Amino acid sequence: MKAALAACVAFAAAVNAAVQGFDVSHYQSSVNFAAAYNSGARFVIIKATEGTSYIDPKFSSHYTGATNAGLIRGGYHFAHPGQSTGAAQADYFIAHGGGWTSDGRTMPGMLDLESSSTSQCWGLSASSMVAWIKSFSDRYHTRMGVYPLLYTNPSWWTTCTGNSNAFVNTNPLVLARYSSSPGTIPGGWPYQTIWQNSDSYAYGGDSEIFNGDLAGLKRLAQG
């Protein structure tokens, strides 16, 4: 994964390339994957699970639609830190669509780290949150052979992890910032691997931009 991270940033620095993508969940009941591909999108990240008891009801149909359209695709897990261990949630995610295989079309799973409707940091201290994320990440890596992507925003990461740099050399960053530029990157990452730049994408879901060219995106999918 360190090699993949280095390769991604090298491509970004050398050619300033970008690849359009997006993410979806059951909130998007109908997504035009073929139109997204025809417009230039090449990847999509699809909600699979939450905690250890919820499976997104649209995951299977979204995944099939993305596959049929020729998109590189993968699943994401909405984290419930503190409600069960990170390892247990990684196992649940893998069992319900979040697994990875080196077929060149499957993104490593993504861990969605953000506030709940009632708790910003899920009742955990910064050190406990970092340990929880590490538990999830390490279990995913042990079972799948790659580290998961980590999705977050600068405010949440700073508040809930103390702006930890513990994942810089292992986990690619998916940065949520709805602005004209990624801005300051949290957590010591030198760059974002994917930038969620808007909560509105023409063909469904949120807009995401891979920080590199298509060859770099395929390398990420290959692990």
Disulfide bonds with the S-S distance in Angstrom:
Cys121-Cys160 1.97
